[in-house]
């Protein structure tokens, strides 16, 4: 039994994990998000903002009802030193 498990384990190759990228110094991500959320939410089609993960690094997520070329042009790819990712989430409605 041990020999079989050793052979099986030896055949498994670990997958490469994304390495965190070095970041320029700057404001903490939560502060940057707080400062920029009012402007981002004023863009038609933006339904929310959040802190998330992009390839193993913290990033700012901008949730949109529908990802369009116009929104891609209006939403920056970076805020301060933080990457921004646009996520199509659909409409967000309050719970009843």
C-alpha positions as CSV (number, residue, x, y, z in Angstrom):
1,X,0.0,0.0,0.0
2,X,2.8,2.4,0.9
3,X,4.7,1.7,-2.3
4,X,1.6,2.4,-4.4
5,X,0.9,5.7,-2.6
6,X,4.5,6.7,-3.0
7,X,4.4,6.1,-6.7
8,X,1.2,8.0,-7.1
9,X,2.5,10.9,-5.0
10,X,5.7,11.0,-7.0
11,X,3.8,11.3,-10.3
12,X,1.9,14.4,-9.0
13,X,3.6,17.7,-9.9
14,X,2.8,20.8,-7.8
15,X,1.3,23.6,-9.8
16,X,3.2,26.8,-9.9
17,X,1.7,29.4,-7.6
18,X,1.6,33.0,-8.7
19,X,4.2,35.1,-7.0
20,X,3.2,38.3,-5.3
21,X,4.5,41.3,-7.3
22,X,6.5,44.0,-5.5
23,X,4.4,47.1,-5.0
24,X,5.5,50.7,-4.9
25,X,5.1,52.4,-1.6
26,X,1.9,54.4,-1.2
27,X,-1.4,54.5,0.7
28,X,-3.0,51.4,2.1
29,X,-5.5,49.8,-0.3
30,X,-8.5,50.4,2.0
31,X,-7.7,54.1,2.1
32,X,-7.3,54.3,-1.7
33,X,-10.6,52.5,-2.1
34,X,-12.4,54.7,0.4
35,X,-11.2,57.9,-1.4
36,X,-12.0,56.7,-4.9
37,X,-15.4,54.9,-4.3
38,X,-17.5,58.0,-4.6
39,X,-16.1,58.8,-8.0
40,X,-16.3,55.2,-9.2
41,X,-19.9,54.9,-8.1
42,X,-20.8,58.0,-10.0
43,X,-19.9,56.3,-13.3
44,X,-23.1,55.0,-14.9
45,X,-23.1,51.2,-14.8
46,X,-20.8,50.8,-11.8
47,X,-22.7,48.9,-9.0
48,X,-20.0,48.4,-6.4
49,X,-16.4,48.4,-5.3
50,X,-14.4,46.0,-3.2
51,X,-10.9,44.8,-2.3
52,X,-10.0,41.5,-3.9
53,X,-7.2,39.4,-5.1
54,X,-5.5,39.6,-8.5
55,X,-2.9,36.9,-9.2
56,X,-2.0,36.7,-5.5
57,X,-1.9,40.4,-4.9
58,X,-4.5,42.7,-3.3
59,X,-6.3,44.8,-5.8
60,X,-9.4,47.0,-6.2
61,X,-12.4,45.4,-7.9
62,X,-15.0,47.5,-9.6
63,X,-18.3,45.7,-10.1
64,X,-20.3,46.7,-13.1
65,X,-23.8,45.7,-14.3
66,X,-22.4,45.0,-17.8
67,X,-18.7,45.3,-18.9
68,X,-18.6,47.6,-21.9
69,X,-15.9,49.4,-23.9
70,X,-17.1,52.8,-22.5
71,X,-16.7,51.5,-18.9
72,X,-13.3,50.1,-19.7
73,X,-12.3,53.6,-20.9
74,X,-13.8,55.4,-17.8
75,X,-12.4,53.1,-15.1
76,X,-8.7,53.4,-14.6
77,X,-6.5,50.2,-14.6
78,X,-4.6,51.5,-11.5
79,X,-5.6,53.7,-8.6
80,X,-2.5,55.1,-6.8
81,X,-0.2,51.9,-6.8
82,X,-3.1,49.4,-6.8
83,X,-4.3,47.4,-9.8
84,X,-8.0,47.7,-10.7
85,X,-10.0,44.9,-12.1
86,X,-13.5,45.3,-13.7
87,X,-15.9,42.5,-12.8
88,X,-19.3,42.1,-14.5
89,X,-21.7,41.2,-11.7
90,X,-25.0,42.1,-13.2
91,X,-27.5,44.5,-11.6
92,X,-27.4,44.7,-7.8
93,X,-30.8,45.0,-6.1
94,X,-31.5,45.5,-2.4
95,X,-32.9,42.5,-0.5
96,X,-36.5,42.7,0.6
